[in-house]
């Protein structure tokens, strides 16, 4: 069950618009304005990049912009996906396994 479905099950009401974002050529659903890292996690995408030294998968860790673990390319710019809001049609390129 996705994090969004769990939230709704516990009474959360989110009035945001459902949008589509592209992740490595694959279309996934997101809520407009939610952190891209949250949309990725809800879509089951956990590994966002690989570590530069040993090539191990890395994913979102702090969800507050302090650690850089969720860094990815969004519309051609390197951003922290936990701090970047999802917008309809954005292109996310992950540097690690999906």
C-alpha positions as CSV (number, residue, x, y, z in Angstrom):
1,X,0.0,0.0,0.0
2,X,1.4,3.4,-1.0
3,X,2.1,6.1,1.6
4,X,-0.7,8.2,0.0
5,X,-3.2,5.4,0.5
6,X,-2.2,5.0,4.1
7,X,-2.6,8.7,4.7
8,X,-6.1,8.7,3.2
9,X,-7.0,5.6,5.3
10,X,-6.1,7.6,8.4
11,X,-8.4,10.5,7.4
12,X,-5.9,12.8,5.6
13,X,-7.6,14.7,2.9
14,X,-5.3,16.0,0.2
15,X,-7.0,18.3,-2.4
16,X,-3.9,18.6,-4.6
17,X,-4.1,17.7,-8.3
18,X,-2.7,14.4,-9.5
19,X,0.0,14.9,-12.1
20,X,2.4,12.8,-14.1
21,X,6.2,13.1,-14.0
22,X,8.8,11.3,-16.1
23,X,11.5,9.3,-14.3
24,X,14.2,7.8,-16.6
25,X,11.6,7.7,-19.4
26,X,8.9,6.1,-17.2
27,X,5.7,8.1,-16.3
28,X,4.7,8.0,-12.6
29,X,1.9,9.6,-10.7
30,X,2.5,12.4,-8.2
31,X,0.6,15.1,-6.3
32,X,1.3,18.6,-7.5
33,X,3.7,20.3,-5.1
34,X,4.7,17.3,-3.1
35,X,8.5,16.6,-2.8
36,X,9.8,14.7,-5.8
37,X,11.5,12.2,-3.4
38,X,8.0,11.5,-1.9
39,X,6.5,10.8,-5.4
40,X,9.4,8.5,-6.2
41,X,9.1,6.6,-2.9
42,X,5.3,6.2,-3.4
43,X,6.0,4.8,-6.9
44,X,8.3,2.2,-5.3
45,X,11.5,3.9,-6.6
46,X,13.9,3.7,-3.6
47,X,17.4,3.8,-5.1
48,X,18.0,7.2,-6.6
49,X,21.8,7.1,-7.3
50,X,24.8,5.0,-6.6
51,X,27.6,6.0,-4.2
52,X,30.7,7.4,-6.1
53,X,33.3,5.2,-4.3
54,X,31.8,1.7,-4.1
55,X,28.7,2.0,-6.4
56,X,26.2,1.0,-3.7
57,X,22.6,2.2,-4.2
58,X,21.6,5.4,-2.3
59,X,18.2,6.8,-1.6
60,X,16.5,9.6,0.2
61,X,17.6,9.7,3.8
62,X,16.9,12.9,5.8
63,X,14.0,14.4,3.7
64,X,15.0,17.9,4.9
65,X,17.8,18.9,2.5
66,X,20.7,18.2,4.8
67,X,22.3,15.1,3.3
68,X,22.4,15.2,-0.5
69,X,21.5,11.5,-0.7
70,X,18.4,12.2,-2.9
71,X,20.3,14.3,-5.5
72,X,19.1,13.7,-9.0
73,X,18.8,15.6,-12.3
74,X,15.5,17.4,-12.7
75,X,14.9,19.2,-16.0
76,X,18.7,19.3,-16.6
77,X,19.7,20.6,-13.2
78,X,21.0,18.7,-10.2
79,X,18.6,19.2,-7.3
80,X,17.8,17.6,-3.9
81,X,14.6,15.8,-4.7
82,X,13.4,16.0,-1.1
83,X,13.3,19.8,-1.5
84,X,12.1,20.2,-5.1
85,X,8.3,20.2,-5.7
86,X,6.7,18.0,-8.3
87,X,5.3,19.8,-11.3
88,X,3.4,18.3,-14.2
89,X,5.6,17.0,-17.0
90,X,9.0,17.4,-15.3
91,X,11.8,15.1,-16.3
92,X,13.7,13.3,-13.5
93,X,16.9,11.4,-14.4
94,X,18.2,9.1,-11.7
95,X,21.8,8.0,-11.7
96,X,21.2,4.7,-9.9
97,X,19.3,1.5,-10.2
98,X,15.5,1.7,-10.1
